[in-house]
Amino acid sequence: MADQPEAGRDKLQIRNMYLCGSTFTSVSLKDAEFRETHLMGAVIDDVNATGLKFHNVNLTAASFEDVNLSMTTINSANLEGVSITNANITDMTIEGVKVSDMIVLWNKIHGDDDG
């Protein structure tokens, strides 16, 4: 919109700062780095995070809803107690085995013809 100023392009280096309760709207954090950072209770909504990398991150009790994880790689992860529902698992593999094939086999063994 012509009546609004152009977005700023400052490069910030914030260290040892509490920004609790802050809101970031229409902000580009492309190529940003978060190290030794607390995001407990943070809400991430309507975000393009293509290519986002998590390393040494604690996502215990995190919730993912209406997310696109296509072509995602998970390596050396603790998936204890993870629950996946209402998901498109086309070509999803665990240790090289298609999850859909595992479900078909499970259903055959356990007599569940609904899956």
C-alpha positions as a Python dict, from the first residue, in 0.01 Angstrom:
ca = {
    (1, 'M'): (0, 0, 0),
    (2, 'A'): (139, 336, -106),
    (3, 'D'): (29, 515, 213),
    (4, 'Q'): (231, 281, 437),
    (5, 'P'): (606, 311, 488),
    (6, 'E'): (834, 44, 342),
    (7, 'A'): (932, -231, 584),
    (8, 'G'): (1256, -171, 771),
    (9, 'R'): (1557, -389, 695),
    (10, 'D'): (1762, -365, 1014),
    (11, 'K'): (1976, -660, 1114),
    (12, 'L'): (1946, -707, 1488),
    (13, 'Q'): (2180, -889, 1720),
    (14, 'I'): (1996, -941, 2046),
    (15, 'R'): (2183, -1107, 2331),
    (16, 'N'): (2077, -1182, 2687),
    (17, 'M'): (1739, -1012, 2650),
    (18, 'Y'): (1395, -1099, 2787),
    (19, 'L'): (1125, -1037, 2525),
    (20, 'C'): (853, -1234, 2708),
    (21, 'G'): (505, -1162, 2576),
    (22, 'S'): (635, -990, 2262),
    (23, 'T'): (439, -1014, 1938),
    (24, 'F'): (597, -1027, 1594),
    (25, 'T'): (355, -969, 1304),
    (26, 'S'): (449, -957, 934),
    (27, 'V'): (816, -998, 1024),
    (28, 'S'): (1073, -1177, 809),
    (29, 'L'): (1322, -1379, 1010),
    (30, 'K'): (1473, -1549, 703),
    (31, 'D'): (1815, -1695, 784),
    (32, 'A'): (1775, -1596, 1151),
    (33, 'E'): (1942, -1806, 1419),
    (34, 'F'): (1799, -1884, 1761),
    (35, 'R'): (2056, -2026, 2005),
    (36, 'E'): (2011, -2097, 2375),
    (37, 'T'): (1660, -1953, 2340),
    (38, 'H'): (1342, -2021, 2536),
    (39, 'L'): (1019, -2046, 2332),
    (40, 'M'): (800, -2222, 2593),
    (41, 'G'): (435, -2143, 2530),
    (42, 'A'): (513, -1960, 2204),
    (43, 'V'): (250, -1975, 1930),
    (44, 'I'): (361, -2000, 1569),
    (45, 'D'): (68, -1947, 1331),
    (46, 'D'): (44, -1894, 953),
    (47, 'V'): (421, -1918, 910),
    (48, 'N'): (625, -2024, 607),
    (49, 'A'): (907, -2226, 764),
    (50, 'T'): (1028, -2405, 449),
    (51, 'G'): (1377, -2538, 513),
    (52, 'L'): (1362, -2469, 888),
    (53, 'K'): (1619, -2678, 1077),
    (54, 'F'): (1590, -2798, 1434),
    (55, 'H'): (1906, -2924, 1607),
    (56, 'N'): (1930, -3015, 1975),
    (57, 'V'): (1574, -2891, 2037),
    (58, 'N'): (1335, -3004, 2312),
    (59, 'L'): (983, -3029, 2167),
    (60, 'T'): (837, -3229, 2457),
    (61, 'A'): (458, -3192, 2466),
    (62, 'A'): (464, -2977, 2151),
    (63, 'S'): (151, -2974, 1939),
    (64, 'F'): (143, -2966, 1560),
    (65, 'E'): (-189, -2907, 1387),
    (66, 'D'): (-258, -2846, 1019),
    (67, 'V'): (113, -2855, 932),
    (68, 'N'): (280, -2956, 607),
    (69, 'L'): (573, -3185, 691),
    (70, 'S'): (612, -3327, 340),
    (71, 'M'): (969, -3422, 248),
    (72, 'T'): (1078, -3377, 612),
    (73, 'T'): (1363, -3583, 756),
    (74, 'I'): (1374, -3681, 1123),
    (75, 'N'): (1702, -3828, 1246),
    (76, 'S'): (1814, -3934, 1595),
    (77, 'A'): (1481, -3837, 1751),
    (78, 'N'): (1302, -3955, 2063),
    (79, 'L'): (948, -4031, 1941),
    (80, 'E'): (832, -4198, 2262),
    (81, 'G'): (457, -4149, 2306),
    (82, 'V'): (414, -3956, 1980),
    (83, 'S'): (58, -3974, 1844),
    (84, 'I'): (-22, -3906, 1479),
    (85, 'T'): (-387, -3884, 1372),
    (86, 'N'): (-572, -3776, 1057),
    (87, 'A'): (-245, -3763, 863),
    (88, 'N'): (-158, -3821, 498),
    (89, 'I'): (110, -4092, 526),
    (90, 'T'): (163, -4145, 152),
    (91, 'D'): (523, -4263, 104),
    (92, 'M'): (607, -4205, 473),
    (93, 'T'): (875, -4448, 590),
    (94, 'I'): (1028, -4551, 919),
    (95, 'E'): (1367, -4717, 890),
    (96, 'G'): (1297, -4759, 516),
    (97, 'V'): (962, -4938, 564),
    (98, 'K'): (644, -4774, 434),
    (99, 'V'): (414, -4689, 723),
    (100, 'S'): (108, -4771, 510),
    (101, 'D'): (247, -5125, 458),
    (102, 'M'): (299, -5160, 834),
    (103, 'I'): (-62, -5060, 899),
    (104, 'V'): (-193, -5308, 640),
    (105, 'L'): (9, -5587, 804),
    (106, 'W'): (-106, -5483, 1152),
    (107, 'N'): (-468, -5491, 1038),
    (108, 'K'): (-422, -5838, 885),
    (109, 'I'): (-265, -5976, 1200),
    (110, 'H'): (-522, -5819, 1430),
    (111, 'G'): (-826, -5877, 1208),
    (112, 'D'): (-907, -5509, 1154),
    (113, 'D'): (-1040, -5479, 799),
    (114, 'D'): (-1136, -5110, 839),
    (115, 'G'): (-783, -4980, 764),
}
